[in-house]
Amino acid sequence: MEINENGFIFSDKKELLDIKAIHQYLSKESYWAKNIPFDTVKRSIENSLCFGINKGQEQVGFARWVTDKATFAWLCDVYVKESYRGLGLSKKLMSFMIFHPDLQGLRTYRLGTLDAHGLYKQFGFEPIENPDRLMAIVVKNPYGAE
């Protein structure tokens, strides 16, 4: 799938992704993946349903879903470069992704966010009911971030 709007290309084609640029953002600018190794980013992209926003050759946004395409999807690594924020690109990316054929009819869509609750709420995400039922193994500081 691909949409070209106002000079921005929204696409699910992995061949359009600039993995070096995605790694740069995640490892240096994100709060959730500081110092993440390049090979880890590459492997995560290879094994996920990915979406990019490009302006010409520049990777200006990215998101990926970890999904079995049948029952469950976890949205992660969502970003729009700071110099492109305020243009509605996050909303357009969410609209593009949420209607993707591989994400229809799932039982659960999840994500975690520190600061974008308002964005995700517009697309039906809500705080988890009964969070006491959920469990996780969380490795603190896996990439040696400060």
C-alpha positions as CSV (number, residue, x, y, z in Angstrom):
1,M,0.0,0.0,0.0
2,E,1.1,3.5,-0.7
3,I,-0.4,7.0,-0.5
4,N,1.2,10.1,-1.8
5,E,-0.2,13.2,-0.1
6,N,1.3,16.8,-0.2
7,G,4.7,15.4,-1.2
8,F,4.8,12.8,1.6
9,I,4.7,9.1,0.8
10,F,3.1,6.8,3.3
11,S,4.0,3.2,2.6
12,D,4.1,-0.3,3.9
13,K,7.0,-1.2,1.5
14,K,10.1,-2.2,3.4
15,E,12.3,-1.4,0.4
16,L,11.5,2.3,0.9
17,L,12.7,2.3,4.5
18,D,16.0,3.9,5.4
19,I,17.1,1.6,8.2
20,K,20.1,3.7,9.0
21,A,17.9,6.8,9.5
22,I,15.4,4.8,11.6
23,H,18.3,3.4,13.7
24,Q,19.7,7.0,14.1
25,Y,16.3,8.3,15.4
26,L,15.6,5.3,17.7
27,S,19.1,5.1,19.2
28,K,19.8,8.8,19.6
29,E,16.4,10.7,19.8
30,S,13.8,8.3,21.2
31,Y,13.2,7.9,24.9
32,W,12.4,4.2,24.6
33,A,15.3,2.7,22.5
34,K,18.4,4.8,23.4
35,N,21.5,3.1,22.2
36,I,19.7,0.3,20.5
37,P,22.1,-1.6,18.3
38,F,21.7,-1.3,14.5
39,D,21.3,-5.1,14.1
40,T,18.5,-5.1,16.6
41,V,16.6,-2.4,14.6
42,K,17.2,-4.3,11.4
43,R,15.9,-7.6,12.8
44,S,12.9,-5.8,14.3
45,I,12.0,-4.4,10.9
46,E,12.5,-7.7,9.2
47,N,10.1,-9.4,11.6
48,S,7.4,-6.7,11.8
49,L,4.7,-5.0,9.6
50,C,6.3,-1.7,9.0
51,F,5.2,1.7,7.8
52,G,7.2,4.7,6.7
53,I,6.7,8.3,5.8
54,N,9.1,9.7,3.2
55,K,9.6,13.1,1.8
56,G,11.7,12.5,-1.3
57,Q,14.6,10.3,-0.1
58,E,14.3,11.4,3.5
59,Q,12.8,9.1,6.1
60,V,10.6,11.5,8.2
61,G,8.5,9.0,10.1
62,F,8.2,5.3,11.0
63,A,6.1,2.8,12.9
64,R,5.9,-0.9,13.2
65,W,3.4,-3.5,14.3
66,V,4.5,-6.8,15.9
67,T,1.6,-9.0,14.9
68,D,0.4,-12.5,14.0
69,K,-2.1,-10.8,11.6
70,A,-4.8,-13.0,13.1
71,T,-5.5,-12.0,16.7
72,F,-2.9,-9.5,18.1
73,A,-0.9,-6.5,17.2
74,W,1.5,-4.3,19.2
75,L,2.3,-0.9,17.9
76,C,5.8,0.3,18.6
77,D,8.7,2.6,17.5
78,V,6.3,5.3,16.2
79,Y,7.9,8.6,15.4
80,V,7.8,11.7,13.2
81,K,11.1,13.7,13.0
82,E,10.8,16.9,15.1
83,S,11.2,19.2,12.1
84,Y,8.1,17.6,10.5
85,R,5.8,17.6,13.6
86,G,2.6,19.7,13.6
87,L,1.7,18.8,10.0
88,G,-0.7,16.1,10.9
89,L,1.6,13.3,9.7
90,S,1.1,11.2,12.9
91,K,-2.7,11.2,12.4
92,K,-2.3,10.4,8.7
93,L,0.1,7.6,9.5
94,M,-2.3,6.2,12.1
95,S,-5.2,6.3,9.7
96,F,-3.1,4.6,7.0
97,M,-2.1,1.8,9.4
98,I,-5.3,1.2,11.3
99,F,-7.1,0.3,8.0
100,H,-4.3,-1.9,6.6
101,P,-5.7,-5.2,5.4
102,D,-3.3,-7.2,7.6
103,L,-4.6,-5.5,10.8
104,Q,-8.3,-6.1,10.3
105,G,-10.4,-8.3,12.6
106,L,-7.8,-8.7,15.3
107,R,-8.9,-9.3,18.9
108,T,-6.3,-7.0,20.5
109,Y,-4.4,-3.9,19.4
110,R,-1.9,-2.6,22.0
111,L,0.8,0.0,22.5
112,G,2.7,1.8,25.1
113,T,3.3,5.6,25.2
114,L,4.7,8.1,27.6
115,D,3.3,11.2,26.0
116,A,1.0,10.6,23.0
117,H,-2.2,9.4,24.7
118,G,-4.3,12.1,22.9
119,L,-3.2,10.9,19.5
120,Y,-3.9,7.3,20.1
121,K,-7.2,7.9,21.8
122,Q,-8.5,9.4,18.5
123,F,-8.1,6.0,17.0
124,G,-9.9,4.0,19.7
125,F,-7.1,3.2,22.1
126,E,-8.0,3.3,25.8
127,P,-6.3,2.6,29.1
128,I,-6.2,-1.2,29.7
129,E,-9.0,-2.6,31.7
130,N,-7.8,-4.9,34.5
131,P,-4.1,-4.1,34.1
132,D,-3.6,-6.5,37.1
133,R,-4.2,-9.4,34.7
134,L,-1.2,-8.4,32.5
135,M,2.3,-9.5,33.2
136,A,5.7,-8.9,31.6
137,I,9.4,-9.5,31.7
138,V,11.0,-6.1,31.3
139,V,14.8,-5.9,30.9
140,K,15.8,-2.5,32.4
141,N,18.3,-0.5,30.3
142,P,19.0,-3.3,27.7
143,Y,21.1,-1.0,25.5
144,G,23.1,0.8,28.2
145,A,21.1,4.0,27.9
146,E,21.7,6.7,30.5
